[in-house]
Each structure stands twice: as C-alpha cells, then as structure tokens.
Amino acid sequence: MSRFAHILLTLWAGGLWTICGFVAPSLFALLGRQAAGEIVGHFFATAAWTGLAIGAVLLVLTRTQVWAAHRSLAVLIGISAAAPVVSELVLGPLMQHARMADEMRRFAILHGIGGLLFLTACVGTLVIVWKVNRAK
C-alpha cells in the first residue's frame, strides 16, 4: 500500500474513532440532547460521506495489491465504507420520521442500529490498519 493510501486510511480511521469515541459523547455530556444530536448528526454525516470517498479511493489505489493478495481486506474496506452511508441514507430518514411521530421506542431501536453500523466501520478500519501494518 502506498504512503498516500496509508495516510488516507489513517485519516479515515482516526476521524471515525475521534467522532464516535470522543466528540459525540463529549457533546452529549456538555449540551442538551437536541443541540448535541443535531451537531453530532452533522459530524456523522460528514464521516459517512468522507469514509465512502476514502474507501473508494483506497480500493482504486490498492486494487491490484488488495484483490490479488488480500480479498478479505478489500471486502473489509467496502463494508467499513458502506456501513455509515447505510446509516445515513436508510436509517437517517426513518429516525427522523420516528422522532417527528413521537415514536421514541422506534427511534431508539433505529438509533441503536445506526450506532452498530458506525461501530462496524470503527472496528473495520482498525482491523484494516492492523492488517496493513502487520503485512509490512
């Protein structure tokens, strides 16, 4: 994997872990739920689309190396890039509808699924970093 690809991977993984592990919990600790939720939602949307772009670039940059030697790594890149976008595109509108309809139980379930999708991306990028660095 090229140095540029390593930098992109590091930025992607670091950004996800920072937003999910530090920014979101800190905002909910410091602000009201509504304000924190709006701000965190913006960060999650940014992370989702940035991750999709970086994941696509990584697959293009490493296509011969990854596909030939480490198919599982390419699949992991794809899953890690897609999971937050699924949360954004599929669950986001459903959560908004549940919130507007005051269906808080449904909102909580959808929110939990969205959290699992972001956790999947966080763990996935961590495993990618581990595998790439172990291969050196």
N, C-alpha and C positions, 0 to 999 in steps of 0.2 A: 504494500500500500504506500502510495506517495506521501511525502510530507504534507502536501496540501490536503490530501484526504484525511490524514491524521489530525490536522488542525480542525477541519470541518467536524470530524467525529467528536473531538474533544469539546468543541463549542456546543455541539448538539447535546451531548450527554450532560455537560456541565450546566447548560441552560435549563434542561428539564429538571435535573436534580435541585438546582437553585430555586426554581419556581415552585416545584411541588414540595420540596423539603423545608424551605426557609421562607420564601415570600408569602405563599398562601397562608401558612399557619401564623406568621407574624401579623399579616393584615387582619386576620380574624381575631387575633388577640388584642389588637390596638384600635380597630374601628368597629362600628356597628355592623351587624350581619349584612344589611342591604348594601352599604357602601363597599365593604370588603368583598362581597360577592361580585359586584359589578367590576371592581378593579381586577380581582383575580380572574374573572371570566375573560377580561381583555388579555391578560398575560397568558392564559391557557390557549386562547385563540391564536395568539402570536406564536406560541410554542408549537401548536399543531401544524400551522402552515409552514413555519420555518423548518420544522422537522421533516415535513414531506419534501420540501425543496432540497434540504441537505441529504436526505435519504436517497432521493432520485439522483443527485449529483454523485454521491458515493457509489451507487450501483453503476453509473456510467463510467466513472473514473477507474473503478476496480473490476469491471465486468469480466475481463479475461482472467485475472488472477482469482477473483472470488468464485466465478462459476466453474472454473476448471478445478480448483483445489478445495474450495470450501463452500459447497452449495448451501449448507446449513447457515453459514454466515450471511449469505445473500438473502435467504428467507428471513432471517432474524432482522436484517436491515429493513426489509419490506414490512414486516409486522410492526416493528418499532416505529416506522414512519406512518403507517396507516392507522394504528390504533387511536391516537389522539384526534386524527381527522374524522374517524367514525364517531368519536365522542362529540366533536364539534358539529358535524353535519347531520347526524342521525339523532343523537341524544339531546343536543342543544335545543332544537325546536320542541321536542317532546317535553323537556324540563320546563321550558318557558310556558308552554300550554298548561302543564300541570300546575305551575305556580299561579298563573292567571286564573285558573279554575279553582284555586284554593284546595287542590288535591295534594296536600303536603306529604302524605304517605307515598303516593306515586312519585312525587318529586324526589323524595329521599331515596327510593329504590333506584330511580334513573341516575341520580347523583352518585350513588354508590357504584353503579356500573361504569359510569364515566370515570370515577376515581380508579377503578380497576384497570380501565384501558390506559390511563396515564401511568399507573404503576407498571403495567406491562411494558410501556415504552421506556420507563426509567430503568427497569431491570434489564430489558433488552439491550439498551445502549451500554449499560455497564458490562454485560456479557460480551458485547461486541468489542469494547475497549480491552477487556481481559483477553479475549481470543487473539485479537490483532497484536497485542503486546507480547503474548506468550509465543506467538509464531516467529518473533524476531530472533 
